[in-house]
Amino acid sequence: MKKILYVILIALASVTVNAKSSDNNNTYYTNNIGINITENQYNNLKGLGYTDNQIAKMDWQTFNKYKNVNATIADQTVNHYVKVSYLKNGIETTKYEVVTEKEFNGRLINPGAYLQRVSGNYYTGMIANDSLAVVSTISNIDETFMQYRVDVYNYDIPTTRSFDIYGIGIDNDKVQVASAVECKQSWEYTSGSSDYSLGCYPKTESTGGSAMFELPTGSLSSLETYISFYVAKLPNVGTVHSLQAVGDYAHAINSVSNSVYYHYTVNIGGIGVYIPYAASYDDINTPSGAVFSGTW
């Protein structure tokens, strides 16, 4: 996978859910644009991987599409991209590392201090810039479909605003992409206003699904993106006991054209960008994906 981001502590912003009634046919929560949501609908959206904050800002189109999908999260994996600066032999050094939520929490000593293995040794007194998180989610829909989803949270806003790639690799010996790729990018300006875009460049392959977004311009305080799609078992596959959804993100460190769409792929190993664009994308190890274990 090609990529070099900075990277982050994810803070999945949440909002307080104001319960108005325990009756599932009545309004349980009203979001920021005035959508009245029942408790069943709210739980359905949560089962598809939407956070409280995303439901608070959800548009009518997305709500109407998914409000009655009875889904449950089968697995969700959070990966932090961490940029660490430290002194080694008197020389300032920077390392990039992808760590899981558990590893991140276990190794964060205090705000600004991070313990990381470098060349076989641990160093203290490191300064960690937590600037990005990638969240992979598998949701169980029914006997026919599962939903794969990846959310990318950029809290350290990229300097280069070009065409970034978001993808999910699949077990293509077990499942196939069975729907269009849905995508949404939302951001907040430092002025306090916000906006979103559904205008991505979706792509499906036998090995996964992905989308490109041209990053928004302006002075941003936050940026988050998600893509999702359904998968179904291949015709010759019976009962499935394990699946992977490997969410990945490739950030363009140089300005590129949208023709990069024809020069990358996504699979269980992550996003791979080809020549002539390979050098224009960052290079950090692929994060670990969500893993379903059970009977489907």
CORPE-V529367 format. One record per residue. N is the residue number from 1. PHI is phi in radians with two decimals (999 if undefined). OMEGA is omega in whole degrees, 0 to 359 (none if undefined). Layout:
# CORPE-V529367
N;PHI;OMEGA, N;PHI;OMEGA
This chain:
# CORPE-V529367
1;999;180, 2;-1.72;173, 3;3.10;171, 4;-2.40;180, 5;-1.60;168, 6;-1.60;164, 7;2.86;213, 8;-2.36;163, 9;-1.57;178, 10;-1.51;174, 11;-2.18;180, 12;-1.22;184, 13;-1.06;180, 14;-2.21;177, 15;-2.17;179, 16;-1.32;178, 17;-1.55;181, 18;-1.60;180, 19;-1.33;179, 20;-1.78;182, 21;-2.86;175, 22;-1.52;178, 23;-1.35;185, 24;-1.17;178, 25;-1.64;180, 26;-1.86;181, 27;-1.13;177, 28;-1.78;184, 29;-2.71;174, 30;-1.98;185, 31;-1.49;190, 32;-1.13;181, 33;-1.80;173, 34;1.61;177, 35;-1.35;176, 36;-1.51;188, 37;-2.08;177, 38;-1.37;180, 39;-1.13;177, 40;-1.07;179, 41;-1.12;179, 42;-1.08;179, 43;-1.15;176, 44;-1.08;180, 45;-1.13;177, 46;-1.09;179, 47;-1.17;177, 48;-1.62;176, 49;1.74;178, 50;-1.29;177, 51;-1.45;176, 52;-0.98;181, 53;-1.14;179, 54;-1.21;176, 55;-1.18;179, 56;-1.04;183, 57;-1.82;186, 58;-1.13;178, 59;-1.55;182, 60;-1.09;183, 61;-1.04;180, 62;-1.19;181, 63;-1.04;182, 64;-1.13;181, 65;-1.27;190, 66;-2.06;187, 67;-1.07;183, 68;-1.90;177, 69;-1.46;183, 70;-1.45;186, 71;-2.08;173, 72;-2.34;179, 73;-1.32;178, 74;-1.48;176, 75;-2.87;177, 76;-2.52;182, 77;-2.18;179, 78;-1.83;176, 79;-2.07;177, 80;-1.83;171, 81;-1.70;187, 82;-2.14;174, 83;-1.79;186, 84;-2.03;176, 85;-1.99;181, 86;-2.78;177, 87;-1.72;176, 88;-2.30;184, 89;0.95;177, 90;1.37;182, 91;-1.97;179, 92;-1.23;185, 93;-2.25;177, 94;-2.14;177, 95;-2.21;175, 96;-2.01;181, 97;-2.62;174, 98;-1.80;180, 99;-2.29;177, 100;-1.34;178, 101;-1.00;181, 102;-1.14;179, 103;-1.12;182, 104;-1.09;181, 105;-1.13;181, 106;-1.31;185, 107;-1.97;176, 108;-1.45;186, 109;-1.29;175, 110;-2.83;181, 111;-0.93;179, 112;1.63;180, 113;-1.90;185, 114;-2.47;181, 115;-1.92;187, 116;-2.40;176, 117;-1.39;178, 118;-2.27;180, 119;0.92;175, 120;1.49;182, 121;-2.20;175, 122;-1.79;179, 123;-2.16;178, 124;-1.83;179, 125;1.27;180, 126;-1.43;176, 127;-1.87;183, 128;-1.85;173, 129;-1.76;183, 130;-1.62;191, 131;-2.11;183, 132;-2.72;173, 133;-2.40;177, 134;-2.14;183, 135;-2.04;177, 136;-1.79;184, 137;-2.38;169, 138;-1.96;177, 139;-2.01;179, 140;-1.51;182, 141;-1.63;179, 142;-2.87;182, 143;-1.20;183, 144;-1.75;189, 145;-2.22;162, 146;-2.17;175, 147;-1.86;172, 148;-1.87;184, 149;-2.58;170, 150;-2.31;174, 151;-1.96;178, 152;-2.12;182, 153;-1.94;176, 154;-1.73;175, 155;-1.66;170, 156;-1.70;189, 157;-1.15;181, 158;-1.05;176, 159;-1.28;178, 160;-1.42;180, 161;-2.01;179, 162;-2.31;183, 163;-1.68;177, 164;-1.62;186, 165;-2.05;180, 166;-2.19;185, 167;-2.56;176, 168;-2.36;176, 169;-1.50;184, 170;-2.19;172, 171;-1.37;188, 172;-1.35;171, 173;-1.62;181, 174;-2.13;186, 175;-2.30;176, 176;-2.38;175, 177;-1.15;188, 178;-2.13;178, 179;-2.74;172, 180;-1.19;176, 181;-1.43;175, 182;-1.64;183, 183;-2.54;176, 184;-2.70;176, 185;-2.16;182, 186;-2.19;179, 187;-2.64;176, 188;-2.12;177, 189;-1.57;178, 190;-1.12;178, 191;-1.29;180, 192;1.86;177, 193;-1.42;183, 194;-2.50;180, 195;-2.79;177, 196;-2.65;179, 197;-2.44;172, 198;-1.88;187, 199;-1.56;178, 200;-1.75;175, 201;-1.95;184, 202;-1.31;182, 203;-2.63;175, 204;-2.11;178, 205;-2.37;177, 206;-1.15;184, 207;-1.80;179, 208;2.79;178, 209;-2.28;184, 210;-2.76;176, 211;-2.76;172, 212;-1.86;172, 213;-2.19;168, 214;-1.48;186, 215;-1.12;181, 216;-1.23;177, 217;-1.66;179, 218;1.74;181, 219;-1.54;185, 220;-1.81;174, 221;-1.84;177, 222;-2.72;181, 223;-2.65;177, 224;-2.45;186, 225;-2.46;170, 226;-2.43;168, 227;-2.28;178, 228;-2.68;174, 229;-2.84;176, 230;-1.56;170, 231;-2.14;175, 232;-2.34;179, 233;-1.14;174, 234;-1.13;185, 235;-0.97;184, 236;-1.66;184, 237;-1.80;178, 238;-1.60;180, 239;-1.19;179, 240;-1.91;182, 241;-1.94;179, 242;-2.72;179, 243;-2.57;174, 244;-2.13;170, 245;-2.18;186, 246;-1.73;177, 247;-1.34;183, 248;-2.57;183, 249;-2.50;177, 250;-2.11;182, 251;-1.73;178, 252;-1.35;180, 253;-1.57;173, 254;-2.24;178, 255;-1.20;180, 256;-2.29;177, 257;-1.62;180, 258;-1.24;176, 259;-1.21;175, 260;-1.05;177, 261;-0.88;183, 262;-1.60;187, 263;-2.25;174, 264;-2.57;175, 265;-2.49;175, 266;-2.33;177, 267;-2.63;184, 268;-1.10;177, 269;-1.60;179, 270;1.91;180, 271;-1.57;176, 272;-2.14;180, 273;-1.82;185, 274;-1.64;170, 275;-1.08;13, 276;-1.65;186, 277;-1.78;187, 278;-0.97;183, 279;-1.29;182, 280;-1.59;180, 281;-2.11;183, 282;-1.14;185, 283;-2.40;176, 284;-2.28;182, 285;-0.94;178, 286;-1.13;178, 287;-1.21;175, 288;-1.31;185, 289;-1.73;174, 290;-1.31;183, 291;-2.26;175, 292;-1.60;174, 293;-2.27;182, 294;2.85;180, 295;-2.26;179, 296;-2.43;none
